[in-house]
Amino acid sequence: MSDKILSSIFEFLKDYKDPENNNSFNRKNSNIQVVEKNGNVNVILSVTKQHLDKYEKLTSIFKEGLSKLDGVLSVNVALTSENQTSTSEKNESRFQIDATDIIAIASGKGGVGKSTFAVNLAVAMSQLGKKVGILDADIYGPSVPRMMGISGRPEASQNKKLIPLESYGIKCMSIGFLVSVDTPTIWRGPMVMKALEQMFNGVEWGQLDYLIIDLPPGTGDAQLTLAQSSKLSGSIIVSTPQDVALNDARKGINMFKRVDVPVIGLVENMSYFICDNCDEKHYIFSHEGAKKEAEKFQIPFLGSLPIDKELRIQSDEGRPACIDKPEGDIAKKYLEIAKSIF
């Protein structure tokens, strides 16, 4: 029923032109988002100040027209002024770093080992001879400093930019360097966006082959802004095999598709457990769920990683697997994934 309602909504909206770009309000127009659940419709319009009066008129038209559609119980139309740049300015990245490739590591939900993957992928790339930086963009739960075994406060350069801290030859920046480990980051959206912009533009990153961004879990404002503003080369989705995690992974995949960021591939983390006694694989969280999901979305499946006690200890103690046991099976898996991305 939801798909039918959504189709009828866009059938109505397509007859109206976007004041900003004169394009129809169809599914391809990035200035409109439509969310429908159980007949309740939310429409979000990205607007510019110079056309604000026109958008306000459309708000009334959309509310009245959409409320008459079959199956629609309520309509809310919200205006957001996030997109206030001219068309020419939109082509320029708001967040700029001198990196050949910028790769976002994302997950639809927390607790799937996204940060562990991001750190070990960065180390694997560095060991393959690449100049690598890692940006911990998880403002509310920064874990990269601990996993990289690094602490302290970045110093300012002569250009009044922060100098990233280095660990294992990798340049690191995290909000965790600037706040106490026990201090909660109680910030609203605009403060988060300002902090992320500062960690991009206000840091002396130098020239990098790869910048790895450890995104916050989910598909909220921070993730969307980074995807749209940082000229991402691509994204990697990390998920565990069970359905509850894959449901959220799908949202991440669809978000990146919506903003035209290529999905480099899907990784299945905590795929299996190898028993110390029998030395056999046990599939605790189902089996090959992420691989099947990758096939469904026609995106590469980058590999499976086990749930492993030693990997947990290495992360807690700031010794990534590729550093602590470079000849181990897990380190080899990360190197294989890194090689597949080049």
VOPAGU-2260 file (C-alpha; in pm, 1 decimal, decimal comma):
REM VOPAGU-2260
SITE   aa  ch    i         X         Y         Z
SITE  MET   A    0       0,0       0,0       0,0
SITE  SER   A    1     285,1     239,1      83,1
SITE  ASP   A    2     437,5     207,0    -265,4
SITE  LYS   A    3      98,7     285,4    -419,9
SITE  ILE   A    4      57,1     595,1    -200,9
SITE  LEU   A    5     413,0     709,2    -275,5
SITE  SER   A    6     354,1     670,8    -648,8
SITE  SER   A    7      35,7     877,0    -631,4
SITE  ILE   A    8     219,2    1145,5    -431,0
SITE  PHE   A    9     489,1    1187,3    -696,0
SITE  GLU   A   10     224,8    1170,1    -969,4
SITE  PHE   A   11      71,7    1480,0    -805,9
SITE  LEU   A   12     404,1    1655,6    -737,1
SITE  LYS   A   13     548,1    1614,5   -1087,6
SITE  ASP   A   14     314,0    1882,8   -1224,2
SITE  TYR   A   15     489,6    2149,4   -1013,6
SITE  LYS   A   16     825,8    2310,8   -1086,9
SITE  ASP   A   17    1106,7    2363,7    -837,3
SITE  PRO   A   18    1165,8    2742,3    -811,4
SITE  GLU   A   19    1537,3    2679,3    -761,0
SITE  ASN   A   20    1616,8    2471,8   -1071,7
SITE  ASN   A   21    1286,4    2471,9   -1267,3
SITE  ASN   A   22    1281,6    2090,7   -1260,9
SITE  SER   A   23     972,6    1890,0   -1177,1
SITE  PHE   A   24     929,2    1764,3    -821,7
SITE  ASN   A   25     987,3    1403,2    -919,1
SITE  ARG   A   26    1192,8    1128,3    -756,9
SITE  LYS   A   27    1514,1    1250,9    -923,4
SITE  ASN   A   28    1490,5    1601,1    -776,7
SITE  SER   A   29    1734,3    1611,7    -484,6
SITE  ASN   A   30    1560,6    1921,3    -340,9
SITE  ILE   A   31    1262,1    1717,2    -223,8
SITE  GLN   A   32    1232,4    1422,1      11,6
SITE  VAL   A   33     908,6    1234,5      70,3
SITE  VAL   A   34     854,3     991,8     357,0
SITE  GLU   A   35     526,4     805,1     398,0
SITE  LYS   A   36     433,1     567,5     678,2
SITE  ASN   A   37      86,1     429,0     746,9
SITE  GLY   A   38     -73,9     709,7     546,8
SITE  ASN   A   39     116,7     986,7     723,5
SITE  VAL   A   40     315,9    1191,6     471,5
SITE  ASN   A   41     616,7    1412,5     541,4
SITE  VAL   A   42     755,2    1628,3     259,9
SITE  ILE   A   43    1088,6    1807,6     308,1
SITE  LEU   A   44    1187,6    2083,8      65,1
SITE  SER   A   45    1541,8    2221,5      47,0
SITE  VAL   A   46    1493,0    2590,3     -23,9
SITE  THR   A   47    1690,9    2905,9     -95,1
SITE  LYS   A   48    1618,6    3248,4      51,2
SITE  GLN   A   49    1567,1    3417,4    -284,2
SITE  HIS   A   50    1275,0    3183,6    -363,6
SITE  LEU   A   51    1134,5    3147,4     -13,0
SITE  ASP   A   52     799,8    3310,8     -93,4
SITE  LYS   A   53     743,8    3071,3    -386,3
SITE  TYR   A   54     824,0    2768,5    -170,4
SITE  GLU   A   55     582,3    2889,2      97,2
SITE  LYS   A   56     305,4    2904,3    -163,0
SITE  LEU   A   57     389,9    2551,6    -274,6
SITE  THR   A   58     367,8    2437,0      87,1
SITE  SER   A   59      -0,9    2530,5      99,6
SITE  ILE   A   60     -68,5    2375,6    -241,1
SITE  PHE   A   61     104,7    2048,9    -151,0
SITE  LYS   A   62     -73,3    2017,1     184,0
SITE  GLU   A   63    -414,0    2069,3      26,6
SITE  GLY   A   64    -354,0    1851,6    -278,8
SITE  LEU   A   65    -180,6    1559,0    -110,7
SITE  SER   A   66    -437,5    1536,8     168,8
SITE  LYS   A   67    -702,3    1451,1     -94,1
SITE  LEU   A   68    -516,0    1143,9    -223,3
SITE  ASP   A   69    -647,4     797,0    -140,9
SITE  GLY   A   70    -481,4     645,8     163,3
SITE  VAL   A   71    -329,6     972,7     288,8
SITE  LEU   A   72    -428,0    1048,9     647,7
SITE  SER   A   73    -205,0    1348,6     724,4
SITE  VAL   A   74      40,1    1574,7     541,3
SITE  ASN   A   75     327,7    1777,6     679,9
SITE  VAL   A   76     546,7    1994,8     455,8
SITE  ALA   A   77     872,9    2126,5     603,1
SITE  LEU   A   78    1117,0    2376,6     454,8
SITE  THR   A   79    1488,5    2347,5     522,3
SITE  SER   A   80    1738,4    2616,9     428,2
SITE  GLU   A   81    2040,2    2384,1     430,2
SITE  ASN   A   82    2075,4    2423,3      55,5
SITE  GLN   A   83    2142,7    2798,0      22,7
SITE  THR   A   84    2421,4    2799,8    -232,1
SITE  SER   A   85    2393,7    2900,8    -594,1
SITE  THR   A   86    2404,3    2643,0    -869,6
SITE  SER   A   87    2768,6    2721,6    -947,1
SITE  GLU   A   88    2864,8    2695,1    -581,9
SITE  LYS   A   89    2697,4    2355,6    -554,4
SITE  ASN   A   90    2956,0    2212,6    -788,4
SITE  GLU   A   91    3226,8    2295,1    -536,5
SITE  SER   A   92    3279,6    2079,9    -230,4
SITE  ARG   A   93    3206,3    2250,1      97,5
SITE  PHE   A   94    3448,5    2014,2     270,9
SITE  GLN   A   95    3780,9    2004,9      88,0
SITE  ILE   A   96    4079,1    1777,7     146,9
SITE  ASP   A   97    4372,0    1703,4     -84,1
SITE  ALA   A   98    4299,6    1331,6    -106,6
SITE  THR   A   99    4291,3    1122,1    -422,7
SITE  ASP   A  100    4004,3     916,2    -284,3
SITE  ILE   A  101    3769,8     971,0       8,9
SITE  ILE   A  102    3590,0     659,4     130,7
SITE  ALA   A  103    3309,8     657,8     386,8
SITE  ILE   A  104    3265,2     355,8     611,6
SITE  ALA   A  105    2899,0     336,1     706,6
SITE  SER   A  106    2645,9     116,4     880,1
SITE  GLY   A  107    2272,6     140,3     914,1
SITE  LYS   A  108    2292,8      68,0    1285,9
SITE  GLY   A  109    2546,8      72,9    1566,5
SITE  GLY   A  110    2723,8    -225,7    1715,8
SITE  VAL   A  111    2822,7    -398,7    1391,2
SITE  GLY   A  112    3196,8    -326,2    1415,1
SITE  LYS   A  113    3208,4     -33,9    1171,8
SITE  SER   A  114    3485,5     156,2    1353,6
SITE  THR   A  115    3693,8    -158,8    1396,8
SITE  PHE   A  116    3665,6    -216,0    1023,6
SITE  ALA   A  117    3751,1     146,7     939,2
SITE  VAL   A  118    4065,8     142,7    1154,6
SITE  ASN   A  119    4193,3    -189,9    1024,6
SITE  LEU   A  120    4118,6     -98,1     662,8
SITE  ALA   A  121    4315,9     226,4     704,2
SITE  VAL   A  122    4611,9      35,6     852,0
SITE  ALA   A  123    4596,0    -225,4     574,6
SITE  MET   A  124    4601,9      47,9     309,7
SITE  SER   A  125    4897,9     211,5     479,6
SITE  GLN   A  126    5086,0    -117,9     483,4
SITE  LEU   A  127    5026,0    -144,6     111,0
SITE  GLY   A  128    5220,7     177,8      64,2
SITE  LYS   A  129    4939,5     434,8      53,8
SITE  LYS   A  130    4932,0     770,4     232,7
SITE  VAL   A  131    4628,1     736,1     455,5
SITE  GLY   A  132    4427,7     955,1     692,2
SITE  ILE   A  133    4131,7     854,8     905,6
SITE  LEU   A  134    3859,9    1096,8    1013,7
SITE  ASP   A  135    3645,6     988,7    1305,4
SITE  ALA   A  136    3317,9    1156,8    1213,9
SITE  ASP   A  137    3121,7     974,9    1484,1
SITE  ILE   A  138    3079,5    1288,3    1695,1
SITE  TYR   A  139    2865,4    1123,7    1962,7
SITE  GLY   A  140    3074,9     808,8    2006,0
SITE  PRO   A  141    3434,0     860,6    1886,3
SITE  SER   A  142    3631,9     537,0    1918,4
SITE  VAL   A  143    3914,4     578,1    1667,1
SITE  PRO   A  144    4159,4     733,0    1921,2
SITE  ARG   A  145    4141,4     426,9    2144,6
SITE  MET   A  146    4150,7     178,6    1857,3
SITE  MET   A  147    4453,2     355,5    1708,7
SITE  GLY   A  148    4626,3     367,9    2047,8
SITE  ILE   A  149    4663,7     744,4    2038,6
SITE  SER   A  150    4572,3    1032,3    2268,7
SITE  GLY   A  151    4658,7    1396,8    2319,8
SITE  ARG   A  152    4549,1    1725,4    2170,5
SITE  PRO   A  153    4632,5    1840,4    1815,7
SITE  GLU   A  154    4852,3    2149,4    1795,7
SITE  ALA   A  155    4787,3    2442,3    1564,6
SITE  SER   A  156    5002,5    2511,4    1260,8
SITE  GLN   A  157    5123,8    2853,2    1143,2
SITE  ASN   A  158    4814,8    2862,9     923,2
SITE  LYS   A  159    4604,9    2823,5    1239,3
SITE  LYS   A  160    4492,7    2479,1    1134,1
SITE  LEU   A  161    4502,6    2169,3    1352,6
SITE  ILE   A  162    4784,7    1923,9    1289,2
SITE  PRO   A  163    4641,2    1570,4    1290,4
SITE  LEU   A  164    4791,1    1321,7    1533,1
SITE  GLU   A  165    4969,3    1024,4    1380,6
SITE  SER   A  166    4966,2     658,5    1472,7
SITE  TYR   A  167    5117,4     369,3    1276,7
SITE  GLY   A  168    5194,9     617,3     997,4
SITE  ILE   A  169    4830,2     722,7     963,4
SITE  LYS   A  170    4705,0    1078,3    1016,7
SITE  CYS   A  171    4412,0    1081,5    1258,6
SITE  MET   A  172    4151,8    1338,1    1354,7
SITE  SER   A  173    3865,7    1286,8    1597,6
SITE  ILE   A  174    3646,5    1489,7    1828,6
SITE  GLY   A  175    3778,5    1243,5    2085,7
SITE  PHE   A  176    4108,6    1435,9    2083,6
SITE  LEU   A  177    3929,9    1753,2    2189,5
SITE  VAL   A  178    3690,8    1632,8    2461,0
SITE  SER   A  179    3737,3    1410,9    2764,9
SITE  VAL   A  180    3670,6    1040,9    2706,9
SITE  ASP   A  181    3392,9    1050,3    2969,2
SITE  THR   A  182    3234,3    1374,4    2848,0
SITE  PRO   A  183    2914,8    1328,2    2644,5
SITE  THR   A  184    2886,6    1532,6    2325,5
SITE  ILE   A  185    2550,3    1702,0    2376,2
SITE  TRP   A  186    2525,4    1898,8    2052,9
SITE  ARG   A  187    2243,5    1986,2    1819,4
SITE  GLY   A  188    2266,6    1947,6    1441,4
SITE  PRO   A  189    2424,8    2284,9    1349,4
SITE  MET   A  190    2705,2    2235,8    1604,9
SITE  VAL   A  191    2773,9    1887,2    1471,7
SITE  MET   A  192    2793,4    2018,1    1114,8
SITE  LYS   A  193    3030,7    2295,2    1221,5
SITE  ALA   A  194    3255,8    2046,0    1402,1
SITE  LEU   A  195    3267,3    1816,1    1098,2
SITE  GLU   A  196    3349,1    2106,9     868,5
SITE  GLN   A  197    3628,4    2210,1    1105,9
SITE  MET   A  198    3775,9    1859,3    1099,5
SITE  PHE   A  199    3783,4    1876,2     720,9
SITE  ASN   A  200    3879,2    2230,9     634,5
SITE  GLY   A  201    4050,3    2324,4     960,4
SITE  VAL   A  202    4305,8    2042,8     960,4
SITE  GLU   A  203    4647,6    2025,3     790,9
SITE  TRP   A  204    4584,7    1689,5     627,4
SITE  GLY   A  205    4851,1    1733,3     362,4
SITE  GLN   A  206    4835,3    1518,1      51,6
SITE  LEU   A  207    4670,4    1178,9      96,1
SITE  ASP   A  208    4603,4     882,9    -126,5
SITE  TYR   A  209    4304,8     781,0      84,2
SITE  LEU   A  210    4099,3     948,9     353,8
SITE  ILE   A  211    3887,6     696,7     542,3
SITE  ILE   A  212    3582,3     849,7     713,2
SITE  ASP   A  213    3427,4     656,7     999,6
SITE  LEU   A  214    3067,8     779,6     973,0
SITE  PRO   A  215    2820,1     777,7    1259,9
SITE  PRO   A  216    2576,8     483,9    1243,5
SITE  GLY   A  217    2246,1     547,4    1071,5
SITE  THR   A  218    2130,9     775,2     789,8
SITE  GLY   A  219    2076,3    1109,5     961,8
SITE  ASP   A  220    2174,3    1469,2     896,8
SITE  ALA   A  221    2548,2    1421,5     959,6
SITE  GLN   A  222    2573,8    1128,0     720,4
SITE  LEU   A  223    2373,6    1303,2     450,1
SITE  THR   A  224    2573,2    1626,5     477,9
SITE  LEU   A  225    2906,3    1444,5     455,4
SITE  ALA   A  226    2786,1    1241,9     158,9
SITE  GLN   A  227    2674,2    1554,4     -25,0
SITE  SER   A  228    2952,9    1792,9      74,7
SITE  SER   A  229    3280,4    1601,4      79,3
SITE  LYS   A  230    3312,0    1464,0    -273,9
SITE  LEU   A  231    3312,1    1102,6    -160,4
SITE  SER   A  232    3472,6     859,6    -402,3
SITE  GLY   A  233    3258,6     584,2    -260,2
SITE  SER   A  234    3121,3     413,6      46,1
SITE  ILE   A  235    3154,1      75,9     213,9
SITE  ILE   A  236    2861,1     -63,4     412,5
SITE  VAL   A  237    2937,4    -281,6     714,3
SITE  SER   A  238    2668,6    -516,9     843,0
SITE  THR   A  239    2625,7    -832,6    1043,2
SITE  PRO   A  240    2442,1   -1122,3     873,9
SITE  GLN   A  241    2109,3   -1114,1    1058,9
SITE  ASP   A  242    1797,3    -955,2     914,0
SITE  VAL   A  243    1765,3    -682,3    1177,9
SITE  ALA   A  244    2106,9    -542,2    1077,3
SITE  LEU   A  245    2053,7    -592,6     704,8
SITE  ASN   A  246    1727,0    -396,4     717,8
SITE  ASP   A  247    1926,7     -94,4     832,8
SITE  ALA   A  248    2210,7    -165,2     589,0
SITE  ARG   A  249    1959,7    -133,3     304,6
SITE  LYS   A  250    1877,8     218,7     423,2
SITE  GLY   A  251    2245,7     309,3     404,6
SITE  ILE   A  252    2277,5     169,0      53,6
SITE  ASN   A  253    1968,9     358,3     -62,3
SITE  MET   A  254    2090,7     682,0      98,8
SITE  PHE   A  255    2418,1     672,9     -92,5
SITE  LYS   A  256    2237,9     587,7    -415,0
SITE  ARG   A  257    2007,5     884,2    -362,0
SITE  VAL   A  258    2302,0    1125,8    -337,6
SITE  ASP   A  259    2493,2     958,0    -624,2
SITE  VAL   A  260    2775,7     817,0    -410,3
SITE  PRO   A  261    2896,2     479,0    -543,2
SITE  VAL   A  262    2872,0     187,7    -302,1
SITE  ILE   A  263    3212,4      18,6    -327,9
SITE  GLY   A  264    3082,9    -289,3    -156,0
SITE  LEU   A  265    2924,9    -461,9     140,3
SITE  VAL   A  266    3122,2    -628,7     420,7
SITE  GLU   A  267    2980,1    -897,8     646,8
SITE  ASN   A  268    3128,1    -849,7     993,2
SITE  MET   A  269    3090,1   -1094,6    1284,1
SITE  SER   A  270    3011,4   -1347,2    1014,2
SITE  TYR   A  271    3115,9   -1653,2    1211,9
SITE  PHE   A  272    3296,5   -1769,1    1524,6
SITE  ILE   A  273    3579,5   -2024,8    1525,6
SITE  CYS   A  274    3556,9   -2243,5    1833,9
SITE  ASP   A  275    3878,4   -2285,6    2035,5
SITE  ASN   A  276    3795,7   -2651,4    2106,7
SITE  CYS   A  277    3666,5   -2788,6    1775,9
SITE  ASP   A  278    3829,6   -2532,7    1543,5
SITE  GLU   A  279    3509,9   -2519,3    1335,8
SITE  LYS   A  280    3310,1   -2221,3    1214,5
SITE  HIS   A  281    2985,1   -2145,0    1396,9
SITE  TYR   A  282    2744,2   -1903,2    1231,4
SITE  ILE   A  283    2597,1   -1721,3    1529,6
SITE  PHE   A  284    2410,4   -1445,2    1342,5
SITE  SER   A  285    2278,4   -1644,0    1044,1
SITE  HIS   A  286    2490,0   -1716,4     734,8
SITE  GLU   A  287    2582,1   -1513,9     423,1
SITE  GLY   A  288    2301,7   -1263,0     474,7
SITE  ALA   A  289    2519,7    -971,1     364,3
SITE  LYS   A  290    2647,0   -1162,4      61,5
SITE  LYS   A  291    2290,6   -1229,6     -53,4
SITE  GLU   A  292    2202,7    -864,0       7,2
SITE  ALA   A  293    2497,6    -752,4    -206,5
SITE  GLU   A  294    2379,9    -978,0    -486,8
SITE  LYS   A  295    2028,3    -835,7    -459,0
SITE  PHE   A  296    2156,7    -476,0    -488,5
SITE  GLN   A  297    2414,1    -576,4    -752,1
SITE  ILE   A  298    2704,5    -432,8    -553,7
SITE  PRO   A  299    3037,0    -606,5    -478,4
SITE  PHE   A  300    3062,5    -830,6    -174,0
SITE  LEU   A  301    3401,6    -748,9     -22,4
SITE  GLY   A  302    3426,8   -1038,8     219,7
SITE  SER   A  303    3339,6   -1188,7     557,1
SITE  LEU   A  304    3514,7   -1119,9     887,1
SITE  PRO   A  305    3478,6   -1333,9    1200,5
SITE  ILE   A  306    3374,4   -1236,7    1549,4
SITE  ASP   A  307    3702,3   -1282,9    1729,5
SITE  LYS   A  308    3812,0   -1238,1    2090,4
SITE  GLU   A  309    4164,7   -1140,0    1992,3
SITE  LEU   A  310    4039,0    -870,0    1754,7
SITE  ARG   A  311    3833,0    -725,5    2038,5
SITE  ILE   A  312    4137,2    -715,6    2266,6
SITE  GLN   A  313    4349,3    -556,6    1993,1
SITE  SER   A  314    4085,7    -284,8    1941,2
SITE  ASP   A  315    4055,9    -212,8    2312,6
SITE  GLU   A  316    4432,1    -188,7    2350,4
SITE  GLY   A  317    4494,6      21,6    2039,6
SITE  ARG   A  318    4679,4    -243,5    1840,6
SITE  PRO   A  319    4509,3    -298,5    1501,7
SITE  ALA   A  320    4523,8    -655,4    1373,2
SITE  CYS   A  321    4750,5    -567,5    1079,9
SITE  ILE   A  322    5002,4    -422,1    1327,0
SITE  ASP   A  323    4971,5    -670,1    1612,5
SITE  LYS   A  324    4963,7    -990,1    1403,1
SITE  PRO   A  325    5038,3    -900,5    1040,2
SITE  GLU   A  326    5063,2   -1268,2     943,6
SITE  GLY   A  327    4734,7   -1362,3    1112,1
SITE  ASP   A  328    4422,9   -1467,4     924,3
SITE  ILE   A  329    4228,2   -1153,3    1012,4
SITE  ALA   A  330    4510,3    -921,9     903,6
SITE  LYS   A  331    4526,5   -1108,4     572,3
SITE  LYS   A  332    4152,6   -1061,2     523,0
SITE  TYR   A  333    4182,6    -686,9     571,8
SITE  LEU   A  334    4473,6    -671,5     328,1
SITE  GLU   A  335    4268,0    -862,4      70,4
SITE  ILE   A  336    3979,6    -617,7     109,5
SITE  ALA   A  337    4217,7    -320,8      82,5
SITE  LYS   A  338    4371,6    -461,2    -236,6
SITE  SER   A  339    4025,8    -512,6    -389,0
SITE  ILE   A  340    3948,8    -141,7    -347,5
SITE  PHE   A  341    4256,5      -5,6    -529,6
